[in-house]
Amino acid sequence: MKGLEILPVGGIPEVHPGDDPASLIARAAGENFLMTGDVVVVTHKVVSKAEGRLVDLATVEPSTLAKGFAARHDKDPRQIEVVLRESKRIVRMDRGIIISETHHGFVCANAGVDASNVPGDETVCLLPLDPDASARRLRDTLASKVGGDLAVVISDSFGRAWRYGITNVAIGVAGMEPLADYRGERDEHGYPLTASVLAVADELAAAAELVMGKTMGIPVAVVRNYPYEKGPGTGRDLLMEPGRDLFR
């Protein structure tokens, strides 16, 4: 296998509601840059902004719960209210942090509501309504421009239980299977693998973050030479079903 390449795609302008993110990515990448077999990793904010998933906090009336939590932890009650609205289930509210399950099924801090890399002091960005559908649209357009097959991963940064730091994960996937299942195979010593299922879409998202960064203005990266399995996989395939979740 060739060594992986992780290539940043710079030059993408600030995205506004109604923009076509695939055209912006293709234009910034330049002619003949994208290749068949590439995995294009796109931070969700490119998609969310284009889809109008922005909330002006001046339009938000906070609930009693939001006001009380905000007052105790010196937070903006309007932003807390947006988090509550984006949450299907509150896992924990403590120390000024809300861990919740979004309507998509993601368990993360603040239901993915974020004010970073969003113009203006009174605007927050939400996750896309359907990250997998967004990934499919991006893939279809970019693949047609390439004239070949490629995959798209829409990413966001999540924290992890028991570990410091955030890492990129896949919230939307198109054109590839997001999991590599090694169960039933044997390792080099002949030991049978019974539980080895790799979240390769998450690993690709995390690798892409190394060249995208948080402050470099690079919201897209291309992972090249990764032999992903083609298929109809989705970001939802990465979610643990409740019956197997030991931490609910």
BELCOR-V693839 format. One record per backbone hydrogen bond with DSSP energy under -1.0 kcal/mol. CO is the residue of the C=O (numbers start at 1). NH is the residue of the N-H. If there is no record, write none. Layout:
co=CO nh=NH
co=CO nh=NH
This chain:
co=5 nh=224
co=7 nh=222
co=16 nh=19
co=20 nh=24
co=21 nh=25
co=22 nh=26
co=23 nh=27
co=24 nh=28
co=25 nh=29
co=26 nh=30
co=30 nh=33
co=35 nh=38
co=38 nh=151
co=39 nh=223
co=40 nh=153
co=41 nh=221
co=42 nh=155
co=43 nh=46
co=44 nh=48
co=45 nh=49
co=46 nh=50
co=47 nh=51
co=48 nh=53
co=49 nh=52
co=50 nh=18
co=52 nh=54
co=53 nh=126
co=55 nh=124
co=56 nh=59
co=57 nh=60
co=63 nh=67
co=64 nh=68
co=65 nh=69
co=66 nh=70
co=67 nh=71
co=68 nh=72
co=69 nh=73
co=70 nh=75
co=76 nh=80
co=77 nh=81
co=78 nh=82
co=79 nh=83
co=80 nh=84
co=81 nh=85
co=82 nh=86
co=84 nh=87
co=89 nh=101
co=92 nh=99
co=94 nh=97
co=97 nh=94
co=98 nh=110
co=99 nh=91
co=99 nh=92
co=100 nh=108
co=101 nh=88
co=101 nh=89
co=106 nh=102
co=108 nh=100
co=109 nh=112
co=110 nh=113
co=114 nh=125
co=122 nh=57
co=124 nh=55
co=125 nh=114
co=130 nh=134
co=131 nh=135
co=132 nh=136
co=133 nh=137
co=134 nh=138
co=135 nh=139
co=136 nh=140
co=137 nh=141
co=138 nh=142
co=139 nh=143
co=140 nh=144
co=141 nh=145
co=142 nh=146
co=143 nh=147
co=143 nh=148
co=149 nh=37
co=151 nh=40
co=152 nh=174
co=153 nh=42
co=154 nh=171
co=154 nh=172
co=155 nh=44
co=156 nh=169
co=158 nh=167
co=160 nh=163
co=167 nh=158
co=169 nh=156
co=172 nh=154
co=174 nh=152
co=178 nh=201
co=180 nh=198
co=182 nh=185
co=185 nh=193
co=187 nh=190
co=191 nh=187
co=193 nh=184
co=195 nh=197
co=196 nh=182
co=198 nh=180
co=198 nh=200
co=199 nh=203
co=200 nh=204
co=201 nh=205
co=202 nh=206
co=203 nh=207
co=204 nh=208
co=205 nh=209
co=207 nh=210
co=208 nh=211
co=208 nh=212
co=209 nh=213
co=219 nh=43
co=220 nh=9
co=221 nh=41
co=222 nh=7
co=223 nh=39
co=224 nh=5
co=226 nh=228
co=229 nh=177
co=235 nh=238
co=236 nh=239
co=241 nh=244
